[in-house]
Amino acid sequence: MINGKNISLRAVEASDVDQYHSWINDAETNQWRGLYHPTSKEEAAKWIESKRQKNTDTLNLAIATNSVELIGFVGLQGICPRSQRAELWIYIGSKKHWGQGIGEDVVRTLCKYAFEEMNLFRIWLECNPEFATVVRCYEKVGFVKEGLLRKAYFRHGAFHDTCIMGLLRDDFITEGVRGL
């Protein structure tokens, strides 16, 4: 278990399937994601199982409140030990936890673990620049905008830009203090 201020990051469990299945079929929880067709429980179970598999280039974790309620998933993919970098992804499916600073706690907790325990130097991500709340969340942790991919993905009948953000270990902000 990796503990944050108000959350814990734990292993993804087979028992997470029902909750994930509910979230992935909710249009509101997927409004900022790419194209997602209705997902069967079997497909949801396959996704959960894929996130439970250990391998050297990914780290997948479930997000739980300190009361152990599952609220989403987070991870690192494309982990490169040689270049000490990885790409961060996050999915908070529990709508009742939106807008409470949970995302910032999750991102800060995972980045701290990645820098201190995994010896990563750089973490990057892609996000929708129109989703100002998420961009601000990443900036509070120390991520900076590094670029914009114009018309990089198609959703809701139109092409949209995607923002590339990066965080170096030296720029990481822990509780308002820059660096580790």
Secondary structure, DSSP 8 states (H G I E B T S, - for coil): -EE-SSEEEEE--GGGHHHHHHHHT-TGGGTTSS------HHHHHHHHHHHH--BTTEEEEEEEETT--EEEEEEEEEEETTTTEEEEEEEE--GGGTTSSHHHHHHHHHHHHHHHTS---EEEEEE-TT-HHHHHHHHHHT-EEEEEEEEEEEETTEEEEEEEEEEEGGG-EETTEE--
